Amino acid sequence: MRYYMKSKFFKIKEDFWIKNEFDEEVYFVDNKFLTFGLQFDILKNGRVLYSAKEKLLTFMSNYEILKDDDVVAQVSQKFTFFKDKLSVSSKYGDLTIQGDYFDYNYKIYQGGRLIAKVAKEFFAFTDNYYIDVDFEDEAFVLALVVIIDNIIDKQKNNN
């Protein structure tokens, strides 16, 4: 299934819809206001499917994805000499992210199987991108993409 995420220009508290290929609002991202670090819920039909929160006081970005208050994934930014790398350990096993996620052009693999492809929309004033998901738990993959978006924003603001 193809999804579309559109980032707002001003991100004080950014709640937004993730739409499907038919321009229908499917998942709602509810960012928490007045918190330290990123915290959000992914909802569908008014029901929270996943929550995510940034772990603070770490050298590189670290996040947890939760389902019903249980940690189901850890996302960690790792430093290498050539470029940053993301590590994802989850209930689905280790996930690999390949490509240039700082340019919104990357793929997510589970054990060598492509489960998602993210591509930035060209000629857009804000960060808009398409996510093609081929995985049984689409909401989980979309939560991961929102976290990667936050890492990109933090990196851009530090440069």
N, C-alpha and C positions, 0 to 999 in steps of 0.2 A: 504494500500500500504506500502511496506517496503522500507525504505531509508537507506543509508549508509553515514556516515560522517567520514572523516579521518582528524585528526589533524596533522599539521606539527610539526616537532621537534623544529624549530626556529620560533618564532611568532612575528617578528618585525612588519610586515604587512601581515596578513594572509588572502588572498582571497582564496576561495576554492569552489569546486563543491559539491553539495549533489546529490548522484547518486541513481537511483532506483534499484530494485531487479534484473534488467537485465543489470546492470552496465552502464546505460545510464545517462549522465549528464542532470539533470532536473532543479535544482535550483542553482543559483550562489549567494554566499555570498560575497559581496563587502565591506570589512572592510575599514573604512576611515583612512587615514594616517595623522599623525601630528595633532591629536585631543586629548583632555583630556578626558579620560574615553572611554569606548567602544561605537563605533558608526558604524553601518553597514546597508546595504540595502540587501534585499532578492529579487533577480530578477528571472524572468522566461521569456524566449524568448526575452531578452533584456529590459523587462519592469519591473520597480520597483513595487513590490507588497506590501512590508512593509519596514519600516525603524525602527531602534531601536537606542536609545541613553541612556547612563548611566547618571543619575542625580548625580552630584558631591556635595561635602560638606555635605554628610550625614554620620551618624554613621555606618549604615549597607548599603549594596548594594541596590540601587533603580534604576529601568529602566522604560522607556516608550517605547511602541510599537506604531508606527504611521502608518496610512494609509492616503495618500494624505494630510499630515500635520495635521491630526486630531489624537489625542491620543485615541487609541482603547483598550489599556491595560496598567496596572501598575503592575510591578513585584517588590516585596519588600522582602528583606531578613530580617527575624525576629529572635531575640535572645530569646532562651528559656534556662532553666537551664540544660537540657539534651543534646540537639543538635539544630543546626540551622534549621529554617523552612522557607519556601518560601510562600508568599502570592501573588496570582494572581487575580486581579480584571480586567475583560475585557468586551468587548461588548457582549461576549457569557456568561456572568455571572461569578461568582467566580469559579476558577479552583483549584483543589486540587492536590498536588503532594505528592505521598506516596512512601516510599522505601528509599533507601540510594543513594541519588543523588551524593554524594561525591565518590561513587564507580561506578557511571554510571549505576545504576541498580534501575530504578524507573518507576512509572506509573503516568500518568496524567488523572485526572477524571473531568468530567463536570457533576455536579449534580448526582454523583454516577455512571455515565456511563463512562466506560473506553474508552478514546479517543486516547491514545498513550502509548506505552511501549518502554522504552529505555534500552538497554542492551549493556554492554561493550564487545568488541571483546577480547577474551583472547589471550595471546601470541603475542601481538603487541608491537612494540617498542614505538609507540606514542599512544595517546588516539584515538581509533577508536571505533565507536559504531553503532549499528543498531537502527533504530527508526521505529516501526510499528505504522502507523497512521490509525485510523478509525474515521475520522472527515471530514466534508465537506470543511473545510478551512485548507488544509495541510500546506500551506505556513505560516499561523499564528502559528501553532504548531511547525514548524521547527524554526521559529524566537524565540520562547520561549525556545527551546532546545539549540540554540546558546547562549542565555543569560545565561542559567544554566551552560553551558560549561565555560563561562567567570567567573561566580561566583566560580566554582570549581577551575579554574586556579588561581584566586586571593587567595583563601583559601590555596591552596598548596604552593603558594609563600610566604605566611605569616607564614608558619610552618617551 
